[in-house]
Structures are given as C-alpha cells and as structure tokens.
C-alpha cells in the first residue's frame, strides 16, 4: 500500500523530531553532574563538607545508576520506552531544583533524584536507538554521545563564570542546567502522544534477562564500562582541584576541565562510527587506554604548561572515546533490542558500582596522603585495566 504524501510527511516529521528528542535527552545525562566539580570548593565553603563527602556528590548519582539500571527494564515493562524516558527527565528536573536548597539534606536528596533520572535515561537510550535505528546504531550512538559530551563540557566551563561572573552563586549556577530538561520534557510530550510504544518488547526483555549475568563477554563489557566511568567521574570531580593545587587558578582549572571534555568530542563522534565498520575493536580500546595512561602520567610529571596541555589533550581523547565505545558495545555485542536492554541494564549496573567508588576513593586517598601523586598513580593503574577489558570486550562475538 502506498502512503499518501501527507502521511509520508507526518512520518518523516515524527522521525526527525524523534532524533531531536534523543539528542535532547542526551543533553541531560551529564551537566547536572559535571557542573558540580568546578564549584565543589564554593559548596564546601558554604555548607561545610570534607573532601570525602564532597566526592560523594559525584559518587551518589553513580550509586543510583548501579542500583537503578537493572530495574529500568521492569519499569519500562509497565509503560513503554518513551514514557519511561519522560519519567527520567522529570525526575532529573525535580532533582536539579531540590539540590539548589542550601542545606546538606536537600543537596544530597536532589543529587539522589538526579541520579535516578539519569539512570533511567542511560539504560533506555541505547535500547531506543537499537529498536528504532538498528541499521544506524553506530552513527546514532555517535550523535547522542557527542551531544552529551558537548553539553557536559559546557557545564564544566560555564559553572564558575555563572556563579561568580554573573553573580548567581553556586545554587542558581547549578539550576541553569535544568533548562535542557524542561525543553526535552516538552518535546517528549508530543513524541509520547504520537508513539505506539513497545511495552511487550520490554516485558519479554525483563522475563529473559537472567542469562546475561552468566556471559563472560557481558562481564568484560561491564568492567570496561565501569573502569572507564571510574576515570571519567574522578576526573570530573577532582581534576580542577588537582590543577589548582599545581598552581592553576580556579577559573582556569574549570575551563581546562571543560577543554578536557571538549577535546574528546571528535573521538566521541568518530570512535563508534569506526567501531561499527571493523570486526574487532580490541586495538581501538587499547589505543584509548594508552591515551589515558599518558594523560594522567603527564599531569603528575608536568614541568610546564605546554606538557600539561598535551596531557589534557591525551586525557580528553582517552576519556572522550572510551565511553561511546562502551555504549557501542551495548549494541554490537547484542543481537536485538531485547538483548541490548538486558546487556545495558547489567553492564551499567556493574559498571557504575565500580564508577561510584572512584570520587570517594580518590578524595579519601588525597585526605590520607595530602598529595595528588598517590591518586594519580591509582588512575594510571585503572587506565591499564580499561585497555585490557576494552580489548577483551571488543571481540567479534555476541553475549
């Protein structure tokens, strides 16, 4: 049956808006977290937090990711993917608002809600892409991971100028990053209204998801996701403080964190595309791990600003490419959307348990040693694990 022109145009409009909707969801997956690192000193001074508890501001969302991820397919089985994504976006927005109340309780309560909302979107976004765009999974992963990285880098760079330059204070500077959530929520109201949903698909996924936990390949994907996330969130939480202790101003340190993420955007876009065109991604994961190793080593031994910038660039490429490669593995190591949902929930649960340890552990190491040398050596060791598990997960197999 040939569709009339009006129906074709309507379908085309919906598909285009759906792509925009995916990008808008990706805008909300990092800035509520990455905006905190440059402001952690102001938050500590205002509320009175030790380094370990300040590290918890970054680790708490990751703990939510770990425990929420296996539950997301079950939540989606009661609704459908689009509505569940909307629930995640609304939860993020509520968390951003609650977190601006200047007390310890509301600071952590809002951070908890942000973690729950992001966890929902984290798990379902690769599933939606696998379901709606199975032939373009690598390209769509590149689009949304690059969009996510772009806004995350902007959040890191603009946090201090918003708080100090525009005299918003840390509370309203963090509140700014609720705006992308509002825009995304409005668009997804339309998308949900015009979506047929896929409740049955996710229900079958939740019924068949136990076998994934017995797959060694799935565990390698999960460990790769976990260790690269460990590095990313430690860097988000503590790189500005490290650079400040090495003599860099607070504002410059915030922009260097932003630059670290910005310089990784090309890797974020091209790595999934390249990964989708080759049979084994082992060598690709090895290169990214090596970039992280050299980046952290360069920061530890840097004797000039030029060496520091080269280290920042290497670190940005390593971190910027590793995360989208992990996302690409969720689709490449699974046969269909059902299996992608199982792998996504399992890998992100196990992965973020490891990631949640990072900011607290590194903050505690600094409190104990009163120097960043021991934490940086730890990050170099974790970078080696990223390369090893990434190479193993890159084997041309299915879970």
N, C-alpha and C positions, 0 to 999 in steps of 0.2 A: 504494500500500500504506500502510495506517495503522499507525503505530508504536504499540506498547503503551506504557502510561503509564510503566512502569519505564525503557524505552528513551528516552522523551522527557525524563524527569527526569535520566537519566545524561548525555544530550547537553547539556541545559541546564547541568548542573553543570560539565561539561567546558568549555563556552563561558565561563562565569563565571570559572572558575579560569584559563582562558587569558588573559582580560582582566587578572586579578590578576597573572598571570605577566608580561605585558607591562609592567605598572606596576612590578613588582619589578625587571625588567631595567633600566628607566629610572632606578630608584633608584641604580644602579651606574655610570651613564655620566658623572658629573661629580664626586662628592665626593672621590674619590681624587686629583683634580687641584685642585679649589677649596679643599680643606683645607690645601694647601701654602702659598698666598700669605701668610696671616696669620702663619705660622710660619717664613717664609723667613729672618727675622733670627736666630732661635734656631738654625736649621740652619746658617747661615753661621758663627755664632759657635762652634758645636760642632765642625763639620767643617773649616771654613775655605774658603769659596767666595767668589769675586769676584762682582760683580753679573751679569756676562755668563753665568757658569756657573750661578748661581742661576736666571737666566732660562731656562737650558736645562732645568731641572727641569719647567718648564711646557711648553717647546717640544718636548721629546723625545717625549711622547705624541702630539703633533700630527704629528711626523715619521713616527711609526709609523702614524697614521691615513692619512697621504698615501700611503705605500708599501704598506700592507696592503689598503686599500679595493678596488683593482682585483682583488686576489687572492681576496677573500671569496666572490664567486660561484663561483669554481673550487673552493674548499674545500667550499662547500655542495653542489656537484655530486657530490661523493664521498659525502656523507652526506645529511641533509635539514636544513631551516632550523632546526628545534627543537634538534637535536643540535649543530649548529654554534653556536647561541646558547649552549648549555650549555658548549661548549668555551671560548667567550669569557668566560663568567662564572668558570669555574675558573681561567683564565689571570689574570683580574683579581685573584682572591683570592690566588693564589700571589705575584703582584707586590706586593700590599699587605703580605704577610708578609715577603718578602725585603727590601723597602725599609726596614724598621724596624731592620735591622742597621746599626749606626752606623759605616759606612765609606763612602768615596766610591764604590767599586766597587758595593757592594750597593745603595746609594741609587739609582744610575743604572740598575743591572740591574733592580731592582724596578720603577722608573718605566718602563723599556722594556717589561716584561711587561704592566704596566697599560695602556700604550698599545696593544699588540697586542690585548689582550682587549676593550678598549673599541671599537677599530676594527671588530672582527668584529660586535659588537652594534650599533654605529652604522649599518652598512650594511644589516644584515638586518632590523632592527626596522621600518623603513618598508615593506620588502618583505613581511614577515609581515602587517602591517596591510592593505596593498593586496590581499593574497591572501585573507585571512580576513574582512576587513570592507570590501570595495570600496565599498559604498554609504554607509559611515560613516567614510570616510578622514579627513575634516576633523575630526570630533568625536574620533576615536581619537587623531589626532595631537595635538589639544589636551590630551587626558587624559595622554598619556605625556610630552609636552614640559613640561606644568605640573608633573607629578610629579617629573620630572628637575630642574627649576628649584628646586622646594621643597627637596629634599634637598641640592642644591648650595649653596643659601643657608644651610641649617642647618650644613653642613660648614664654611663660611667663618666663621660666627658662633661656633660652639662650639669651634673648634680651640684658640684661646688659653685659654679657660676650662678646657678639658680638660687642656691642657698645664701650665698654671700653677695654676689654681684647684683642680683635683683632683690636682695634683702627678703627672701621668702622664708629663711630658716630651714632647718632640715625637714620639718614636718610638711610644709607646703611644697618643698622641692620634691619630696617623695610622692606627694599627692598628684603632681603633674602627670605621673605615669599611669594614672587611672584613665586618662583621656583616651588612649588607644582601646581600652576595654569598652568604654561607652560606645565608640564608633563601631567596634566589632559586634557588640550586642545588637545594635540597631539593624545592621545588615543581616545578621543571622535570624532575626525575627522574620524577615522576608524569606530567607532560604528555607527555614523550617516550615513556613506556611506552604511552600511550593515543593516540599520534599515528600517522596513516597516512603522514606525511611527504610531501615533494614534490620528491624527488630529480630526477625527469625535468624538472620545470619549470625548476629552476635550471640543469640541464645545457643545455637549449635556450637559456637566457639567456646562458651563457658562450660558446656557439657563435656567437651573433648580436650580441655586444656591441660589435664594432668600429665599426659605423656611427655610434654615438652620438658618437664623437670628432670627427665631421665636421659636427655640428649646431651652428650659431651660437647657437641658443637654449639648448642644453645648456651651452655655454661661458659664457653670461650667467648661468645658474643657478649654475654652478661658481664664477664670480668673485664673485657675490653671497654665496654660502656662505663663500668664502674671506675676503673683506674684513670681513664681519660677525664671523666667527670670529677674525680678526686683532684686532678691537676687544675682543671678549669675553675672550680669553685674556690680552691685555695688561692689561686691567682686573683680571682675577683675580690676575695675577702682581704688579702694581705699584701698584694703587690704594691699598692700605694704606700702602705706603712713601711714596707721594706725599702722602697726608693727614698722615702722621706728620711729614714734613718741613715741612708747612704748620702744624704746631703741635698736631695731634690726637694723643692718647695712643695707644699701640699697641693696647690692648684696644678702645678706641672705634673706631679705624680698622678693626679686624677686623669689628666689628659693623656699621659703615657699609657695608663690602663686602657683608656678609650682607643688609643692608637694600636695597642696590642690586639684588640679585637677587630679594629678596622682593617689592619694589615692582613688579617686572616680571612677577610671576606672573599678575595679571589679563590683561595684554597677551599673555602666553604662552598663556593659555587661549582668549581671545576672537579673537585675530588669525587663527588657522587656521579658526575657525568662520565669521568674517566673510569670509575669503578664499574659502571654499567656496561662498558664496552670491552672489558677484559674478563677472562675466565677466572683468574685468581687475583685477589687483591693483597696478597701477602707482602709483596715488595713495596706496595704503596703504604701499608701500615708501618713497615719498617722505616721508611723514609720519614714519616711523620713523627714516629717515636724518636728518631735521631735528632730531628729539629728541636724537640722539647728538651732533650738531654743537653744539647749545645746551648740552648737558650738559658736554662737555669744555671749551667756552669758559667756562662758568660756574665750573668748578673753577679754571681758570687765572686768572680775573679776580675771584674771590670776595673780598669785603672783610668779610664777616660770616658767621656760622654759618648764618643764615637763607638767604642766597644759596647757600651750599654745599649745604644740604639740598635746595633747589629744583633745583640742578644734578644732585644724586644721583638725585632722582626722575625727571628727564627722561632721564638716562642709563639708569636702570633700565628705563624704558618702551621706549626705543630698542633696547637690547640684548635685553630680555626678549621683544620682539615680533619682532625680525628673525630669530632662529634658528628658531623654529617656522614662520615664513613660508617660510624656506628648505626646511624639512622638508616643508611642504605643497606646495611647488613640485615636489618629487620625485614626488608622486602626481598632481598636477594637470597637469603637463606630460608625463605618460606615459599610455599607453592601457591598460596591463595590468601585472600583477606582473612579468612578464619584462622589460618596458621600464623599469619602476621600478627593478629590480635593476641594469640597465645604467646608468641615469642616476644612481642612488645611488652606485654604485662610482666612476663617472667624476667626478661633482661633488664627492664627499668627498675623492677623491684630489687633484684640482687645488686644491680649496678649502683643504685642510689644509696643502698646501705653502705657500700664502700665509700661513695662520694660524701656522705654525711659525716664520716669520720674525719675528713680532711681538714676543714677550717678549725674545728675544735682541737684536733691533734696538733696541727701546726702552731696554733695560738698557744697551746699548752707547752710545746717544745720551746717556744720563744720565752714564755714566762719562766721556764726552768733554766734555760741556757743564757738568757739575756743577750743573745746574738742570733742573727739570721743564718749563720753558717750551717748549724745542725739541721734546721728546717729545709734549707736549700739542698743539702746532701740527700735528705729524705725524698725530696721532689725529683732529684735525678734518678734515684733508685726506682721510684714509681714509674718514671718515664721509660725505663728499661722494660718494665712489666707491660706497659702499654704497647710497645713494639712487639713483644713476644706474643701476647694474647691477640693482638690485632692481626698478626701474621697467621696465627692458627685459625682465627675466625674467618680469614679470607679464603679458606679452602673452597673449591668449587663443589659444594655439597649442599644438601637440604637437611634441616633439622628433622 
